[in-house]
Amino acid sequence: MIFAISTDDRSLMVFPSETEAIAYCEGLDVEAAGWLFWDDRGNPLEPEFTVPNKRGLFGATNGVYTLVVASVDHHAHLTEALLEVAAFEAPPPLNSVRGILDYLARGG
């Protein structure tokens, strides 16, 4: 499971897998810090691009990335980041701060 917060509207989404998170969160937005990611234990993840995003005069193309353990101080643990979430786009019980905290307390 991957937790992702859109930095634009501060909404949290929950994806069943890394593949689904990456398919939804476009590389251009990710590179522009439009998304922050966490694993199923709330540990920060960061994108690692294997194919860079491309920008040209007439358009842009999304690159290819994977999610890896974030470098120290990249961004906060999910428990801290939840304080900034404005909306939850996830099925119950992961559609609230309490639901996610309970999930993390059980070890993911």
N, C-alpha and C positions, 0 to 999 in steps of 0.2 A: 504494500500500500504506500502511496505517495501523497503527501499533503502539499498543496501549493497555494500561495497567496498572491493574488493579483495586486501589485503595488499601486495601480491606478485607482481602483475602487475599494481596495482593502477587503476583497471577498476571498473566502477560503473555499477551495475545492478539494475533494478527495478522489483520487484515482486508484483503481484496483491494482494497477501495475505501472512500472516506469514507462513501458511502451505506450500506454494510453495517455500518460501525462505528457510525454514528448510529442505525441501526435496532436494533442490539443494545444499545447503552448508553443507557438511558432518561434523559431530560432531568432528572428529579428527582434521580437519582443523580449525574449529571454536575455539576449545580449545587451539590450537597452535597460536591463534591470526591471523589466515589467513583471517578472515572476520571481518568487523565492520558493525554494523547495525543502522538504524534510522527509526523512524516512519514516517507517512505521513505529519507531521509538522516539520520534521527535528530534532526531539529530539533523543538523543542517546539511544540505546537499548543495552542490554548485554544478553548473553546466561545464562540461569539457567538450569543446568543439573539435570534431575530427574533420569536418569540412566547414570552412568558414562561410559566414553569410556574405553575399555579394551585393554590392550596390553599384548601380550605373546611372547614366544620364536618363535612361528611360524606364527604370524599374529596379526592383531588388528581388533577390532570391534567398530563401531561408537556407541556412546551413544545416549540418547534421551534428547533433550533440548527444552525449550521455550524461547521466547524473552520477557524480562521484562525491565522496566524503568531502565536505567543505574544509577549506583551510581555516586555521585558528582565527577567530574573530571575524569570519566572513559575514555571518549574521547570527542572530540569537537562536537559542533553542526554541522549539515550537511552544513550550509552556509560556515563555515570555512574549513571543510574537502574538499569541492569542489575545493579549490585552489590546492590540491594535485592530483586530478584525471587526469590520462593520457589518458583514453579512456572511452567512454560511450557505454554500451550495453543495450539500451532502445529504445522504440519507440518514435517518435516525439510527442510532443515537449520536452520530458524528455531526449533527447539525447545531451543536451548541458548545460553548466553552466547557461546561460540565461534562458533556458526553465525551469530548476529546480528552479531557484530563483523566477521566475514569479509564478510557481506553489505554492511554499511556501508562497509567499506574499499574495496569495489568500486564505491562510489558509489550504492548503492541499486538 
